[in-house]
Amino acid sequence: MSTRIYAESGGSWQAWQAWQAEVVQAVRTELRELFHSVHGDDFDWEAWRPYFDEGHEPHAAVQQALSTQARQVGLHRSESSSFEVISAMRIEVD
């Protein structure tokens, strides 16, 4: 789905639910070495909502969240472990 489509969804409940499912899948793909399983209820969706409201595609939101959280904990993406960044993102790790 394009950024434009997400932005034009007006934040509808169905679009929000679909976006969440795609974020979960993106995290599973991007961080498969950390997670045996990750589910929607493992996320603090309130923290993710601004990415949806700003029209970020799910994969881009995951990348942006990783970069933002790495900076907030004083790490550069290349220097940070995925665990440190994910902990900062408030996703529970098994």
Backbone atoms as SQL, in Angstrom:
CREATE TABLE atoms (id INTEGER PRIMARY KEY, chain TEXT, resi INTEGER, resn TEXT, atom TEXT, x REAL, y REAL, z REAL);
INSERT INTO atoms VALUES
  (1, 'A', 1, 'MET', 'N', 0.847, -1.170, 0.000),
  (2, 'A', 1, 'MET', 'CA', 0.000, 0.000, 0.000),
  (3, 'A', 1, 'MET', 'C', 0.890, 1.229, 0.000),
  (4, 'A', 2, 'SER', 'N', 0.550, 2.218, -0.742),
  (5, 'A', 2, 'SER', 'CA', 1.400, 3.396, -0.834),
  (6, 'A', 2, 'SER', 'C', 1.179, 4.336, 0.344),
  (7, 'A', 3, 'THR', 'N', 2.166, 5.210, 0.557),
  (8, 'A', 3, 'THR', 'CA', 2.050, 6.203, 1.620),
  (9, 'A', 3, 'THR', 'C', 0.809, 7.052, 1.400),
  (10, 'A', 4, 'ARG', 'N', 0.530, 7.412, 0.161),
  (11, 'A', 4, 'ARG', 'CA', -0.633, 8.240, -0.158),
  (12, 'A', 4, 'ARG', 'C', -1.927, 7.571, 0.295),
  (13, 'A', 5, 'ILE', 'N', -2.037, 6.279, 0.055),
  (14, 'A', 5, 'ILE', 'CA', -3.245, 5.554, 0.454),
  (15, 'A', 5, 'ILE', 'C', -3.385, 5.562, 1.969),
  (16, 'A', 6, 'TYR', 'N', -2.290, 5.358, 2.692),
  (17, 'A', 6, 'TYR', 'CA', -2.362, 5.403, 4.148),
  (18, 'A', 6, 'TYR', 'C', -2.760, 6.796, 4.612),
  (19, 'A', 7, 'ALA', 'N', -2.177, 7.809, 4.015),
  (20, 'A', 7, 'ALA', 'CA', -2.493, 9.175, 4.411),
  (21, 'A', 7, 'ALA', 'C', -3.950, 9.512, 4.124),
  (22, 'A', 8, 'GLU', 'N', -4.492, 8.991, 3.025),
  (23, 'A', 8, 'GLU', 'CA', -5.871, 9.291, 2.644),
  (24, 'A', 8, 'GLU', 'C', -6.895, 8.428, 3.366),
  (25, 'A', 9, 'SER', 'N', -6.439, 7.448, 4.121),
  (26, 'A', 9, 'SER', 'CA', -7.380, 6.560, 4.806),
  (27, 'A', 9, 'SER', 'C', -8.135, 7.285, 5.909),
  (28, 'A', 10, 'GLY', 'N', -7.634, 8.444, 6.303),
  (29, 'A', 10, 'GLY', 'CA', -8.288, 9.211, 7.344),
  (30, 'A', 10, 'GLY', 'C', -8.232, 8.540, 8.707),
  (31, 'A', 11, 'GLY', 'N', -7.334, 7.612, 8.874),
  (32, 'A', 11, 'GLY', 'CA', -7.197, 6.952, 10.166),
  (33, 'A', 11, 'GLY', 'C', -8.349, 6.024, 10.497),
  (34, 'A', 12, 'SER', 'N', -9.008, 5.482, 9.477),
  (35, 'A', 12, 'SER', 'CA', -10.130, 4.585, 9.735),
  (36, 'A', 12, 'SER', 'C', -9.676, 3.370, 10.528),
  (37, 'A', 13, 'TRP', 'N', -10.619, 2.806, 11.277),
  (38, 'A', 13, 'TRP', 'CA', -10.312, 1.639, 12.108),
  (39, 'A', 13, 'TRP', 'C', -9.801, 0.484, 11.262),
  (40, 'A', 14, 'GLN', 'N', -10.421, 0.219, 10.130),
  (41, 'A', 14, 'GLN', 'CA', -9.980, -0.894, 9.279),
  (42, 'A', 14, 'GLN', 'C', -8.575, -0.657, 8.751),
  (43, 'A', 15, 'ALA', 'N', -8.291, 0.571, 8.339),
  (44, 'A', 15, 'ALA', 'CA', -6.944, 0.879, 7.842),
  (45, 'A', 15, 'ALA', 'C', -5.916, 0.743, 8.955),
  (46, 'A', 16, 'TRP', 'N', -6.267, 1.182, 10.158),
  (47, 'A', 16, 'TRP', 'CA', -5.379, 1.073, 11.314),
  (48, 'A', 16, 'TRP', 'C', -5.093, -0.388, 11.633),
  (49, 'A', 17, 'GLN', 'N', -6.114, -1.230, 11.606),
  (50, 'A', 17, 'GLN', 'CA', -5.937, -2.655, 11.881),
  (51, 'A', 17, 'GLN', 'C', -5.059, -3.315, 10.822),
  (52, 'A', 18, 'ALA', 'N', -5.288, -2.988, 9.571),
  (53, 'A', 18, 'ALA', 'CA', -4.481, -3.547, 8.483),
  (54, 'A', 18, 'ALA', 'C', -3.032, -3.087, 8.607),
  (55, 'A', 19, 'TRP', 'N', -2.843, -1.823, 8.950),
  (56, 'A', 19, 'TRP', 'CA', -1.501, -1.272, 9.108),
  (57, 'A', 19, 'TRP', 'C', -0.771, -1.987, 10.240),
  (58, 'A', 20, 'GLN', 'N', -1.459, -2.207, 11.360),
  (59, 'A', 20, 'GLN', 'CA', -0.843, -2.916, 12.485),
  (60, 'A', 20, 'GLN', 'C', -0.381, -4.309, 12.062),
  (61, 'A', 21, 'ALA', 'N', -1.217, -5.016, 11.339),
  (62, 'A', 21, 'ALA', 'CA', -0.855, -6.365, 10.882),
  (63, 'A', 21, 'ALA', 'C', 0.385, -6.324, 9.998),
  (64, 'A', 22, 'GLU', 'N', 0.485, -5.307, 9.165),
  (65, 'A', 22, 'GLU', 'CA', 1.648, -5.183, 8.292),
  (66, 'A', 22, 'GLU', 'C', 2.905, -4.808, 9.076),
  (67, 'A', 23, 'VAL', 'N', 2.763, -4.006, 10.126),
  (68, 'A', 23, 'VAL', 'CA', 3.911, -3.684, 10.985),
  (69, 'A', 23, 'VAL', 'C', 4.418, -4.941, 11.675),
  (70, 'A', 24, 'VAL', 'N', 3.496, -5.739, 12.194),
  (71, 'A', 24, 'VAL', 'CA', 3.892, -6.997, 12.840),
  (72, 'A', 24, 'VAL', 'C', 4.676, -7.854, 11.854),
  (73, 'A', 25, 'GLN', 'N', 4.189, -7.971, 10.635),
  (74, 'A', 25, 'GLN', 'CA', 4.887, -8.766, 9.624),
  (75, 'A', 25, 'GLN', 'C', 6.252, -8.169, 9.293),
  (76, 'A', 26, 'ALA', 'N', 6.329, -6.844, 9.206),
  (77, 'A', 26, 'ALA', 'CA', 7.609, -6.188, 8.915),
  (78, 'A', 26, 'ALA', 'C', 8.617, -6.444, 10.030),
  (79, 'A', 27, 'VAL', 'N', 8.171, -6.390, 11.290),
  (80, 'A', 27, 'VAL', 'CA', 9.076, -6.671, 12.409),
  (81, 'A', 27, 'VAL', 'C', 9.519, -8.126, 12.362),
  (82, 'A', 28, 'ARG', 'N', 8.597, -9.019, 12.055),
  (83, 'A', 28, 'ARG', 'CA', 8.974, -10.439, 11.939),
  (84, 'A', 28, 'ARG', 'C', 10.050, -10.620, 10.877),
  (85, 'A', 29, 'THR', 'N', 9.936, -9.891, 9.794),
  (86, 'A', 29, 'THR', 'CA', 10.896, -10.001, 8.694),
  (87, 'A', 29, 'THR', 'C', 12.223, -9.334, 9.044),
  (88, 'A', 30, 'GLU', 'N', 12.140, -8.100, 9.527),
  (89, 'A', 30, 'GLU', 'CA', 13.346, -7.322, 9.819),
  (90, 'A', 30, 'GLU', 'C', 14.142, -7.885, 10.992),
  (91, 'A', 31, 'LEU', 'N', 13.455, -8.424, 11.985),
  (92, 'A', 31, 'LEU', 'CA', 14.111, -8.817, 13.227),
  (93, 'A', 31, 'LEU', 'C', 13.897, -10.279, 13.554),
  (94, 'A', 32, 'ARG', 'N', 13.864, -11.092, 12.527),
  (95, 'A', 32, 'ARG', 'CA', 13.574, -12.520, 12.722),
  (96, 'A', 32, 'ARG', 'C', 14.603, -13.215, 13.599),
  (97, 'A', 33, 'GLU', 'N', 15.822, -12.663, 13.674),
  (98, 'A', 33, 'GLU', 'CA', 16.839, -13.294, 14.524),
  (99, 'A', 33, 'GLU', 'C', 16.535, -13.107, 16.005),
  (100, 'A', 34, 'LEU', 'N', 15.690, -12.148, 16.353),
  (101, 'A', 34, 'LEU', 'CA', 15.353, -11.909, 17.756),
  (102, 'A', 34, 'LEU', 'C', 14.070, -12.578, 18.210),
  (103, 'A', 35, 'PHE', 'N', 13.155, -12.760, 17.286),
  (104, 'A', 35, 'PHE', 'CA', 11.834, -13.212, 17.678),
  (105, 'A', 35, 'PHE', 'C', 11.532, -14.600, 17.145),
  (106, 'A', 36, 'HIS', 'N', 11.106, -15.475, 18.045),
  (107, 'A', 36, 'HIS', 'CA', 10.574, -16.756, 17.597),
  (108, 'A', 36, 'HIS', 'C', 9.152, -16.519, 17.120),
  (109, 'A', 37, 'SER', 'N', 8.482, -15.641, 17.808),
  (110, 'A', 37, 'SER', 'CA', 7.147, -15.228, 17.393),
  (111, 'A', 37, 'SER', 'C', 6.881, -13.846, 17.959),
  (112, 'A', 38, 'VAL', 'N', 6.191, -13.050, 17.211),
  (113, 'A', 38, 'VAL', 'CA', 5.762, -11.733, 17.658),
  (114, 'A', 38, 'VAL', 'C', 4.326, -11.570, 17.191),
  (115, 'A', 39, 'HIS', 'N', 3.513, -11.006, 18.060),
  (116, 'A', 39, 'HIS', 'CA', 2.089, -10.855, 17.776),
  (117, 'A', 39, 'HIS', 'C', 1.675, -9.409, 18.016),
  (118, 'A', 40, 'GLY', 'N', 0.538, -9.054, 17.511),
  (119, 'A', 40, 'GLY', 'CA', 0.039, -7.696, 17.651),
  (120, 'A', 40, 'GLY', 'C', -0.067, -7.210, 19.076),
  (121, 'A', 41, 'ASP', 'N', -0.376, -8.107, 20.001),
  (122, 'A', 41, 'ASP', 'CA', -0.512, -7.676, 21.392),
  (123, 'A', 41, 'ASP', 'C', 0.840, -7.492, 22.086),
  (124, 'A', 42, 'ASP', 'N', 1.937, -7.731, 21.377),
  (125, 'A', 42, 'ASP', 'CA', 3.277, -7.495, 21.903),
  (126, 'A', 42, 'ASP', 'C', 3.712, -6.037, 21.731),
  (127, 'A', 43, 'PHE', 'N', 2.924, -5.251, 21.014),
  (128, 'A', 43, 'PHE', 'CA', 3.285, -3.885, 20.670),
  (129, 'A', 43, 'PHE', 'C', 2.558, -2.871, 21.534),
  (130, 'A', 44, 'ASP', 'N', 3.212, -1.762, 21.774),
  (131, 'A', 44, 'ASP', 'CA', 2.573, -0.603, 22.379),
  (132, 'A', 44, 'ASP', 'C', 2.062, 0.244, 21.211),
  (133, 'A', 45, 'TRP', 'N', 0.832, -0.003, 20.793),
  (134, 'A', 45, 'TRP', 'CA', 0.317, 0.630, 19.576),
  (135, 'A', 45, 'TRP', 'C', 0.140, 2.131, 19.725),
  (136, 'A', 46, 'GLU', 'N', -0.025, 2.597, 20.944),
  (137, 'A', 46, 'GLU', 'CA', -0.118, 4.047, 21.145),
  (138, 'A', 46, 'GLU', 'C', 1.178, 4.725, 20.684),
  (139, 'A', 47, 'ALA', 'N', 2.309, 4.066, 20.941),
  (140, 'A', 47, 'ALA', 'CA', 3.601, 4.610, 20.515),
  (141, 'A', 47, 'ALA', 'C', 3.769, 4.560, 18.998),
  (142, 'A', 48, 'TRP', 'N', 3.091, 3.619, 18.340),
  (143, 'A', 48, 'TRP', 'CA', 3.199, 3.466, 16.893),
  (144, 'A', 48, 'TRP', 'C', 2.204, 4.333, 16.128),
  (145, 'A', 49, 'ARG', 'N', 1.138, 4.765, 16.775),
  (146, 'A', 49, 'ARG', 'CA', 0.064, 5.477, 16.089),
  (147, 'A', 49, 'ARG', 'C', 0.539, 6.713, 15.315),
  (148, 'A', 50, 'PRO', 'N', 1.482, 7.504, 15.827),
  (149, 'A', 50, 'PRO', 'CA', 1.932, 8.661, 15.040),
  (150, 'A', 50, 'PRO', 'C', 2.483, 8.289, 13.668),
  (151, 'A', 51, 'TYR', 'N', 3.140, 7.145, 13.567),
  (152, 'A', 51, 'TYR', 'CA', 3.655, 6.723, 12.259),
  (153, 'A', 51, 'TYR', 'C', 2.509, 6.468, 11.291),
  (154, 'A', 52, 'PHE', 'N', 1.451, 5.866, 11.770),
  (155, 'A', 52, 'PHE', 'CA', 0.262, 5.626, 10.947),
  (156, 'A', 52, 'PHE', 'C', -0.388, 6.951, 10.567),
  (157, 'A', 53, 'ASP', 'N', -0.571, 7.815, 11.556),
  (158, 'A', 53, 'ASP', 'CA', -1.228, 9.097, 11.306),
  (159, 'A', 53, 'ASP', 'C', -0.455, 9.964, 10.326),
  (160, 'A', 54, 'GLU', 'N', 0.875, 9.811, 10.306),
  (161, 'A', 54, 'GLU', 'CA', 1.715, 10.571, 9.381),
  (162, 'A', 54, 'GLU', 'C', 1.775, 9.934, 7.997),
  (163, 'A', 55, 'GLY', 'N', 1.159, 8.759, 7.838),
  (164, 'A', 55, 'GLY', 'CA', 1.089, 8.124, 6.529),
  (165, 'A', 55, 'GLY', 'C', 2.258, 7.229, 6.178),
  (166, 'A', 56, 'HIS', 'N', 3.049, 6.822, 7.174),
  (167, 'A', 56, 'HIS', 'CA', 4.178, 5.934, 6.900),
  (168, 'A', 56, 'HIS', 'C', 3.684, 4.542, 6.510),
  (169, 'A', 57, 'GLU', 'N', 4.287, 3.974, 5.494),
  (170, 'A', 57, 'GLU', 'CA', 4.032, 2.572, 5.183),
  (171, 'A', 57, 'GLU', 'C', 4.602, 1.740, 6.336),
  (172, 'A', 58, 'PRO', 'N', 4.053, 0.554, 6.594),
  (173, 'A', 58, 'PRO', 'CA', 4.511, -0.251, 7.739),
  (174, 'A', 58, 'PRO', 'C', 6.014, -0.517, 7.768),
  (175, 'A', 59, 'HIS', 'N', 6.583, -0.945, 6.644),
  (176, 'A', 59, 'HIS', 'CA', 8.022, -1.233, 6.619),
  (177, 'A', 59, 'HIS', 'C', 8.820, 0.036, 6.925),
  (178, 'A', 60, 'ALA', 'N', 8.420, 1.149, 6.341),
  (179, 'A', 60, 'ALA', 'CA', 9.101, 2.424, 6.589),
  (180, 'A', 60, 'ALA', 'C', 8.943, 2.843, 8.049),
  (181, 'A', 61, 'ALA', 'N', 7.782, 2.576, 8.634),
  (182, 'A', 61, 'ALA', 'CA', 7.558, 2.912, 10.047),
  (183, 'A', 61, 'ALA', 'C', 8.494, 2.112, 10.945),
  (184, 'A', 62, 'VAL', 'N', 8.692, 0.840, 10.632),
  (185, 'A', 62, 'VAL', 'CA', 9.606, 0.008, 11.425),
  (186, 'A', 62, 'VAL', 'C', 11.023, 0.580, 11.324),
  (187, 'A', 63, 'GLN', 'N', 11.449, 0.902, 10.122),
  (188, 'A', 63, 'GLN', 'CA', 12.789, 1.464, 9.938),
  (189, 'A', 63, 'GLN', 'C', 12.934, 2.790, 10.671),
  (190, 'A', 64, 'GLN', 'N', 11.920, 3.643, 10.567),
  (191, 'A', 64, 'GLN', 'CA', 11.955, 4.943, 11.238),
  (192, 'A', 64, 'GLN', 'C', 11.977, 4.761, 12.752),
  (193, 'A', 65, 'ALA', 'N', 11.168, 3.844, 13.259),
  (194, 'A', 65, 'ALA', 'CA', 11.131, 3.599, 14.696),
  (195, 'A', 65, 'ALA', 'C', 12.480, 3.088, 15.202),
  (196, 'A', 66, 'LEU', 'N', 13.095, 2.196, 14.447),
  (197, 'A', 66, 'LEU', 'CA', 14.417, 1.690, 14.827),
  (198, 'A', 66, 'LEU', 'C', 15.429, 2.822, 14.892),
  (199, 'A', 67, 'SER', 'N', 15.438, 3.663, 13.876),
  (200, 'A', 67, 'SER', 'CA', 16.387, 4.782, 13.831),
  (201, 'A', 67, 'SER', 'C', 16.121, 5.787, 14.937),
  (202, 'A', 68, 'THR', 'N', 14.859, 6.136, 15.129),
  (203, 'A', 68, 'THR', 'CA', 14.489, 7.105, 16.156),
  (204, 'A', 68, 'THR', 'C', 14.864, 6.605, 17.541),
  (205, 'A', 69, 'GLN', 'N', 14.522, 5.366, 17.836),
  (206, 'A', 69, 'GLN', 'CA', 14.810, 4.826, 19.158),
  (207, 'A', 69, 'GLN', 'C', 16.307, 4.660, 19.379),
  (208, 'A', 70, 'ALA', 'N', 17.035, 4.298, 18.356),
  (209, 'A', 70, 'ALA', 'CA', 18.488, 4.182, 18.489),
  (210, 'A', 70, 'ALA', 'C', 19.089, 5.537, 18.843),
  (211, 'A', 71, 'ARG', 'N', 18.621, 6.588, 18.175),
  (212, 'A', 71, 'ARG', 'CA', 19.114, 7.934, 18.492),
  (213, 'A', 71, 'ARG', 'C', 18.744, 8.328, 19.914),
  (214, 'A', 72, 'GLN', 'N', 17.524, 8.010, 20.338),
  (215, 'A', 72, 'GLN', 'CA', 17.074, 8.392, 21.672),
  (216, 'A', 72, 'GLN', 'C', 17.865, 7.695, 22.775),
  (217, 'A', 73, 'VAL', 'N', 18.344, 6.503, 22.511),
  (218, 'A', 73, 'VAL', 'CA', 19.152, 5.826, 23.517),
  (219, 'A', 73, 'VAL', 'C', 20.643, 6.065, 23.285),
  (220, 'A', 74, 'GLY', 'N', 20.935, 7.009, 22.386),
  (221, 'A', 74, 'GLY', 'CA', 22.313, 7.419, 22.161),
  (222, 'A', 74, 'GLY', 'C', 23.137, 6.465, 21.340),
  (223, 'A', 75, 'LEU', 'N', 22.495, 5.693, 20.498),
  (224, 'A', 75, 'LEU', 'CA', 23.203, 4.731, 19.663),
  (225, 'A', 75, 'LEU', 'C', 22.998, 5.065, 18.194),
  (226, 'A', 76, 'HIS', 'N', 23.993, 4.783, 17.410),
  (227, 'A', 76, 'HIS', 'CA', 23.818, 4.847, 15.964),
  (228, 'A', 76, 'HIS', 'C', 23.309, 3.489, 15.535),
  (229, 'A', 77, 'ARG', 'N', 22.461, 3.452, 14.526),
  (230, 'A', 77, 'ARG', 'CA', 21.851, 2.193, 14.073),
  (231, 'A', 77, 'ARG', 'C', 22.912, 1.114, 13.889),
  (232, 'A', 78, 'SER', 'N', 24.056, 1.460, 13.296),
  (233, 'A', 78, 'SER', 'CA', 25.091, 0.462, 13.034),
  (234, 'A', 78, 'SER', 'C', 25.760, -0.021, 14.323),
  (235, 'A', 79, 'GLU', 'N', 25.704, 0.778, 15.385),
  (236, 'A', 79, 'GLU', 'CA', 26.363, 0.413, 16.636),
  (237, 'A', 79, 'GLU', 'C', 25.436, -0.309, 17.603),
  (238, 'A', 80, 'SER', 'N', 24.149, -0.190, 17.402),
  (239, 'A', 80, 'SER', 'CA', 23.206, -0.715, 18.371),
  (240, 'A', 80, 'SER', 'C', 22.855, -2.157, 18.077),
  (241, 'A', 81, 'SER', 'N', 22.619, -2.884, 19.137),
  (242, 'A', 81, 'SER', 'CA', 22.120, -4.227, 18.936),
  (243, 'A', 81, 'SER', 'C', 20.619, -4.124, 18.716),
  (244, 'A', 82, 'SER', 'N', 20.067, -5.050, 17.987),
  (245, 'A', 82, 'SER', 'CA', 18.627, -5.050, 17.757),
  (246, 'A', 82, 'SER', 'C', 17.883, -5.138, 19.075),
  (247, 'A', 83, 'PHE', 'N', 18.418, -5.871, 20.039),
  (248, 'A', 83, 'PHE', 'CA', 17.746, -6.009, 21.323),
  (249, 'A', 83, 'PHE', 'C', 17.601, -4.663, 22.013),
  (250, 'A', 84, 'GLU', 'N', 18.661, -3.851, 22.016),
  (251, 'A', 84, 'GLU', 'CA', 18.595, -2.538, 22.661),
  (252, 'A', 84, 'GLU', 'C', 17.543, -1.654, 22.004),
  (253, 'A', 85, 'VAL', 'N', 17.509, -1.671, 20.696),
  (254, 'A', 85, 'VAL', 'CA', 16.559, -0.832, 19.973),
  (255, 'A', 85, 'VAL', 'C', 15.142, -1.319, 20.188),
  (256, 'A', 86, 'ILE', 'N', 14.921, -2.620, 20.107),
  (257, 'A', 86, 'ILE', 'CA', 13.576, -3.163, 20.289),
  (258, 'A', 86, 'ILE', 'C', 13.097, -2.929, 21.710),
  (259, 'A', 87, 'SER', 'N', 13.972, -3.043, 22.670),
  (260, 'A', 87, 'SER', 'CA', 13.577, -2.754, 24.046),
  (261, 'A', 87, 'SER', 'C', 13.093, -1.317, 24.158),
  (262, 'A', 88, 'ALA', 'N', 13.782, -0.419, 23.502),
  (263, 'A', 88, 'ALA', 'CA', 13.391, 0.987, 23.529),
  (264, 'A', 88, 'ALA', 'C', 12.057, 1.210, 22.796),
  (265, 'A', 89, 'MET', 'N', 11.754, 0.351, 21.817),
  (266, 'A', 89, 'MET', 'CA', 10.510, 0.490, 21.065),
  (267, 'A', 89, 'MET', 'C', 9.309, -0.051, 21.836),
  (268, 'A', 90, 'ARG', 'N', 9.552, -0.650, 22.967),
  (269, 'A', 90, 'ARG', 'CA', 8.509, -1.196, 23.822),
  (270, 'A', 90, 'ARG', 'C', 7.794, -2.365, 23.178),
  (271, 'A', 91, 'ILE', 'N', 8.536, -3.189, 22.471),
  (272, 'A', 91, 'ILE', 'CA', 8.017, -4.457, 21.976),
  (273, 'A', 91, 'ILE', 'C', 8.570, -5.509, 22.927),
  (274, 'A', 92, 'GLU', 'N', 7.705, -6.340, 23.429),
  (275, 'A', 92, 'GLU', 'CA', 8.160, -7.360, 24.356),
  (276, 'A', 92, 'GLU', 'C', 8.858, -8.475, 23.594),
  (277, 'A', 93, 'VAL', 'N', 10.024, -8.846, 24.072),
  (278, 'A', 93, 'VAL', 'CA', 10.809, -9.905, 23.465),
  (279, 'A', 93, 'VAL', 'C', 10.574, -11.180, 24.256),
  (280, 'A', 94, 'ASP', 'N', 10.341, -12.295, 23.542),
  (281, 'A', 94, 'ASP', 'CA', 10.114, -13.595, 24.211),
  (282, 'A', 94, 'ASP', 'C', 11.222, -13.911, 25.185);
